């Protein structure tokens, strides 16, 4: 409920799909998935770990860094 993530898939019949995850309008994970999609489960598990860590890092950085001259969204 606290975070909004955007998952985008750009399919390509020859090369498979390019998939990325965005958090606060920044890409935090990008990968390519083959047309056979044989490794989707392992890729998705790894993506969850990396995206979770990116979100935690962004929250920590925002919590620790304060600048009265910058608005909250400018610190991202």
C-alpha positions as CSV (number, residue, x, y, z in Angstrom):
1,X,0.0,0.0,0.0
2,X,3.0,2.3,0.5
3,X,4.7,2.0,-2.8
4,X,3.8,2.1,-6.5
5,X,5.8,0.1,-8.9
6,X,5.4,0.0,-12.7
7,X,6.2,-3.2,-14.5
8,X,6.6,-2.8,-18.3
9,X,7.0,-5.5,-20.9
10,X,8.0,-4.8,-24.4
11,X,7.5,-8.0,-26.4
12,X,9.5,-8.9,-29.5
13,X,8.7,-12.0,-31.5
14,X,12.3,-12.7,-32.4
15,X,14.1,-11.7,-29.3
16,X,11.6,-12.4,-26.6
17,X,10.6,-9.6,-24.2
18,X,12.3,-6.7,-22.5
19,X,10.9,-6.3,-19.0
20,X,11.7,-3.5,-16.6
21,X,10.4,-2.2,-13.2
22,X,10.2,1.4,-12.3
23,X,10.0,3.0,-8.9
24,X,9.5,6.8,-8.6
25,X,10.0,7.1,-12.4
26,X,13.4,5.4,-12.3
27,X,14.2,2.0,-13.6
28,X,15.4,-0.3,-10.8
29,X,15.4,-3.5,-12.8
30,X,15.7,-4.4,-16.5
31,X,16.1,-7.8,-18.1
32,X,15.3,-9.7,-21.3
33,X,13.3,-12.9,-21.4
34,X,13.7,-15.4,-24.2
35,X,10.7,-16.3,-26.4
36,X,10.7,-19.8,-24.7
37,X,10.3,-18.2,-21.3
38,X,12.0,-21.2,-19.7
39,X,13.7,-19.1,-17.0
40,X,10.9,-16.8,-16.0
41,X,10.5,-18.1,-12.5
42,X,14.2,-17.7,-11.5
43,X,14.3,-14.2,-13.2
44,X,11.2,-13.1,-11.4
45,X,12.5,-14.3,-8.0
46,X,15.8,-12.4,-8.6
47,X,13.8,-9.3,-9.8
48,X,11.8,-9.3,-6.5
49,X,15.0,-9.3,-4.5
50,X,16.7,-6.5,-6.5
51,X,13.6,-4.3,-6.6
52,X,12.9,-4.7,-2.9
53,X,16.5,-3.7,-2.1
54,X,16.3,-0.7,-4.5
55,X,13.1,0.5,-2.8
56,X,14.6,0.0,0.7
57,X,17.8,1.9,-0.3
58,X,15.7,4.8,-1.8
59,X,13.6,5.0,1.3
60,X,16.7,5.0,3.6
61,X,18.4,7.7,1.5
62,X,15.3,9.9,1.6
63,X,15.0,9.4,5.3
64,X,18.6,10.2,6.1
65,X,19.1,13.1,3.7
66,X,17.3,16.4,4.4
67,X,17.7,19.6,2.6
68,X,15.4,22.5,3.3
69,X,16.0,23.9,-0.2
70,X,14.8,20.8,-2.0
71,X,11.2,19.5,-2.2
72,X,10.6,15.8,-1.3
73,X,10.3,14.7,-4.9
74,X,13.6,16.5,-5.8
75,X,15.5,14.2,-3.5
76,X,14.6,11.1,-5.4
